[in-house]
Amino acid sequence: MILTIETDREEDGRWFAEVLELPGAILYGTNELDAINKVKCLALQAIADQIEHNELAEVDSISFVLKVNLEAA
């Protein structure tokens, strides 16, 4: 399973990260890395919950890919 993380910065300076494949998986952090780490934890918890309730087929591996916003770079 490959999960894509996209980050952005609000006009007020706050960073957020979102896992594009998981609706609602978006969290704010004190900086970009903090937001990424928080949303990774949320994604893993959501996937574990789906596995526990037999809502997700067997998962052999989970990888996170960071989507780079070239306009902001």
Secondary structure, 3 states (H helix, E strand, C coil): CEEEEEEEECCCCCEEEEECCCCCCEEEECCHHHHHHHHHHHHHHHHHHHHHCCCCCCCCCCEEEEECCCCCC
